Amino acid sequence: MKLVTFDDGRVGRIADGETVEELDVPDMLTYFQRGGSAEPTGRTVPLADVKLRAPIVPRKFFHTAGNYREHDEESKQVNWSHPVDPWIVFFQNVDAIVGPDEPVVYPEHLTEELDYELELAVVIGKPGSFFSPEEAVEYIAGYVIFNDITARDIQRREMKSGVFSFCKAIETFCPLGPWIVTADEIPDPHNLEMTLRVNGKDRQRSNTSHMSVTIPEIVSHYSPMGYSAGDIVSTGTVSGVAGFSLDAASLYLRPGDLVEAEIEGIGVLRTPIISWKEGHGVEAPARVRW
């Protein structure tokens, strides 16, 4: 089942690939807090006629970095101050979430190195803590695409302390969508093709089978922090990011670009990149050096 948030925040499920069937629940977070149960309202609308929103805004967004060895290997090309190893975790700013076809606003006064990171994210279906990888499967309710937008010049400076967060948490830097696919429709989340395109050209191409740590292990590992229903857990990006390329300057995102993040069995999350002036109606503030 594909679960969507649409128009002014209504919740629905895609019934036949072309129709959205509205569900009687105020928002997607409440849907999962109620155990993933909601009755249809009887209202249906063509999918083509609705505006899809970010499918969910969770209470907590657990962010995993360094979970693909290929991403760690490519990072060594640019001699960063810290390795990109598994088990790097931090919280994402949920106020930075945008939905499908919503723009990332380029903060030109903060960064000159805007990058993309395609990730599979997990939706937690029920509260829990301190459980094993074997038990973790019971907590996984669905999957969604996440594009981890990153300001690399800010990240390099943050990483000198061994900690980074601001570079990924700026407003609009968290595209999520286009919908949540329930876990029963993804029998093997560790064998999904992943592709990210910029202006139609492949930048990242890999498979979730290349994860260093499995999804149940990730979900279990973070469980001592405690989950709420509807929380999101990202699982890391694959190789092909601009910032770890030997020709990074030519690959960083610019206003006018269109990013398409695709994962097999889920769909395509499209994200336009727009200028500060286009997003806010005024010129960007004076340049800030972090």
C-alpha positions in Angstrom: 0.0 0.0 0.0 1.2 3.5 -0.8 0.2 6.1 1.8 0.1 9.8 0.8 -0.4 13.2 2.4 -2.0 15.5 -0.1 -3.5 18.9 -0.7 -4.1 20.7 2.6 -2.8 17.8 4.7 -5.3 15.1 4.0 -4.2 11.4 4.3 -5.0 8.8 1.8 -3.9 5.6 0.1 -3.4 5.0 -3.6 -6.1 2.5 -4.5 -5.3 1.5 -8.1 -2.2 3.5 -9.2 -4.4 6.4 -10.3 -6.8 7.2 -7.5 -6.3 8.5 -4.0 -8.8 7.1 -1.4 -9.0 9.5 1.5 -8.6 8.1 5.0 -10.4 9.3 8.2 -7.4 10.5 10.1 -6.1 14.1 10.7 -2.5 13.5 9.6 0.0 10.7 8.8 1.7 10.8 12.2 -1.7 10.1 13.9 -2.2 7.3 11.4 0.8 5.5 12.7 0.1 6.4 16.3 -3.2 4.7 15.9 -1.5 1.5 14.8 -1.8 2.1 11.1 -5.6 1.9 11.1 -8.0 4.3 9.5 -11.3 3.9 7.8 -11.9 5.4 4.3 -14.0 8.6 4.3 -15.7 7.5 1.0 -14.0 10.4 -0.8 -11.8 9.5 -3.8 -9.9 11.8 -6.1 -7.7 11.2 -9.2 -4.0 11.1 -8.2 -3.2 13.4 -11.1 -5.5 16.1 -9.5 -3.9 16.2 -6.0 -0.9 18.1 -4.7 1.3 15.6 -2.9 3.0 16.8 0.3 5.7 15.3 2.4 4.1 12.0 3.5 4.9 12.5 7.1 6.6 14.9 9.6 7.9 12.7 12.4 8.6 13.6 16.0 12.1 12.3 15.5 14.3 11.8 12.4 17.3 9.5 13.1 20.0 10.1 10.6 22.5 7.4 9.6 25.8 8.3 7.8 28.5 6.0 6.5 26.5 2.9 6.0 27.8 2.1 2.5 31.4 1.1 2.2 31.5 2.5 -1.3 30.6 6.0 0.1 33.4 5.7 2.6 35.9 4.7 -0.1 35.0 7.6 -2.3 35.4 10.0 0.6 39.1 9.0 0.8 39.7 10.6 -2.6 39.3 14.1 -1.0 41.1 13.5 2.3 38.4 14.6 4.7 39.4 15.1 8.3 37.3 12.1 9.6 36.4 8.7 8.0 32.8 8.1 6.9 32.3 4.9 8.9 29.1 3.0 9.9 27.2 4.0 13.1 27.5 7.7 12.6 24.1 9.0 13.9 22.5 12.3 14.5 19.1 13.9 14.4 17.7 15.6 11.4 15.8 18.9 11.6 12.1 17.9 10.9 11.3 21.5 10.1 13.6 21.2 7.1 11.3 18.6 5.5 9.8 19.3 2.0 7.7 17.1 -0.1 7.7 15.9 -3.7 8.2 18.6 -6.3 8.7 21.2 -3.6 11.9 23.2 -4.0 15.2 23.2 -2.1 16.0 26.9 -1.7 19.7 27.5 -2.3 21.1 29.6 0.6 23.8 31.3 -1.5 24.9 33.4 1.5 25.8 30.2 3.4 27.2 27.7 0.9 28.8 27.4 -2.6 28.8 23.6 -2.5 25.3 22.2 -2.5 25.2 18.4 -2.8 22.7 15.5 -3.0 22.6 12.1 -1.2 20.0 9.5 -2.1 18.9 7.4 0.8 16.3 4.8 1.7 14.4 5.8 4.9 12.4 3.6 7.3 9.1 4.5 9.0 8.8 3.2 12.5 5.3 1.8 13.2 5.1 1.6 17.0 6.8 2.9 20.1 9.6 0.8 21.5 13.1 0.7 22.9 16.0 -1.7 23.7 15.1 -4.4 21.3 17.2 -6.8 19.2 17.7 -6.8 15.4 15.4 -9.9 15.3 12.7 -7.9 17.0 13.3 -4.8 14.9 11.3 -6.2 11.9 8.1 -5.8 14.0 8.8 -2.0 14.3 9.3 -1.3 10.6 6.0 -0.1 9.1 7.2 1.2 5.7 9.8 2.9 3.5 10.2 6.3 1.9 12.8 8.1 -0.3 15.0 10.7 1.4 17.4 13.1 -0.4 19.9 14.3 2.2 20.8 17.7 0.8 24.2 18.8 2.2 26.3 22.0 2.2 29.8 20.4 1.8 31.8 23.5 2.6 30.0 23.8 5.9 30.3 20.1 6.5 34.1 20.1 6.0 34.5 22.7 8.7 32.0 21.0 11.1 33.8 17.6 10.6 37.0 19.0 12.1 35.3 18.6 15.4 34.0 15.1 14.5 30.4 16.3 14.5 28.2 17.6 11.7 24.6 18.6 11.6 24.0 22.2 10.5 25.2 21.4 7.0 22.3 19.0 6.5 19.6 20.7 8.6 19.1 24.1 6.8 15.5 24.9 5.8 14.3 22.9 2.8 17.3 20.5 3.0 15.2 17.4 3.7 13.2 16.3 0.7 11.0 13.3 1.6 8.5 11.3 -0.4 6.7 10.8 -2.7 4.8 8.5 -0.5 5.3 5.8 2.1 5.3 2.2 0.8 4.2 -0.2 3.5 6.6 -2.9 4.5 4.5 -5.8 3.2 5.1 -4.5 -0.3 8.9 -4.5 0.1 9.7 -8.1 0.8 13.5 -7.6 0.6 14.6 -4.0 1.4 18.2 -5.1 1.0 17.9 -5.7 -2.8 16.5 -2.4 -4.3 18.1 -0.5 -7.2 18.9 3.1 -6.3 19.4 5.9 -8.8 19.8 9.7 -8.5 19.7 11.9 -11.5 20.5 15.6 -12.0 18.9 17.1 -15.1 18.3 13.6 -16.4 21.9 12.4 -16.0 22.8 9.6 -13.6 24.9 10.7 -10.6 24.3 7.9 -8.1 23.5 4.3 -9.0 23.8 1.4 -6.6 21.7 -1.2 -4.7 20.6 -1.4 -1.0 22.4 -4.8 -0.9 25.7 -2.7 -0.6 24.8 -1.6 3.0 27.5 -2.3 5.5 25.0 -2.7 8.3 21.5 -4.1 7.8 18.3 -2.2 8.4 17.2 -4.3 11.4 20.6 -3.8 12.9 20.4 0.0 12.4 16.9 0.1 13.9 17.9 -2.0 16.9 21.1 -0.1 17.5 19.2 3.3 17.8 16.4 1.8 19.9 17.9 2.7 23.3 17.1 6.3 22.4 13.4 5.3 22.2 11.1 5.3 19.2 7.7 6.9 18.7 5.3 5.7 16.1 5.9 7.6 12.9 9.6 8.2 13.5 12.0 8.1 10.5 15.3 6.3 10.3 17.6 7.0 7.3 20.0 4.3 6.2 22.9 6.2 4.5 23.8 7.2 1.0 25.7 5.4 -1.8 28.7 6.5 -3.9 28.5 9.2 -6.5 28.0 12.4 -4.5 29.5 15.5 -5.9 31.5 16.4 -2.9 33.7 13.3 -3.0 34.3 13.6 -6.8 37.7 14.7 -8.2 35.7 17.2 -10.2 33.3 18.3 -7.5 32.9 21.9 -8.6 31.3 20.9 -11.9 28.8 18.6 -10.1 27.4 20.7 -7.2 23.8 21.6 -7.5 22.8 25.0 -8.8 19.5 26.9 -9.1 17.5 25.6 -12.1 18.6 22.0 -11.5 16.1 19.2 -11.1 17.0 16.2 -8.9 15.2 12.9 -9.3 15.8 10.3 -6.5 14.5 6.9 -7.4 14.4 3.6 -5.4 13.0 0.4 -6.9 9.6 -0.5 -5.5 9.0 3.0 -4.0 9.0 5.6 -6.8 10.7 8.8 -7.8 11.1 11.9 -5.5 11.6 15.0 -7.7 13.2 18.1 -6.2 13.8 21.4 -8.1 16.6 23.7 -6.9 15.7 27.4 -6.8 17.6 30.5 -5.9 17.2 32.4 -2.7 15.5 35.3 -4.6 13.1 32.9 -6.2 12.2 31.3 -2.9 12.0 34.4 -0.8 11.4 37.3 -3.2 14.6 39.2 -2.1 18.3 39.0 -2.8 20.3 36.6 -0.6 21.8 38.3 2.5 25.5 39.1 2.7 27.8 36.1 2.5 28.4 34.3 5.8 31.7 32.4 6.3 31.3 29.3 8.5 
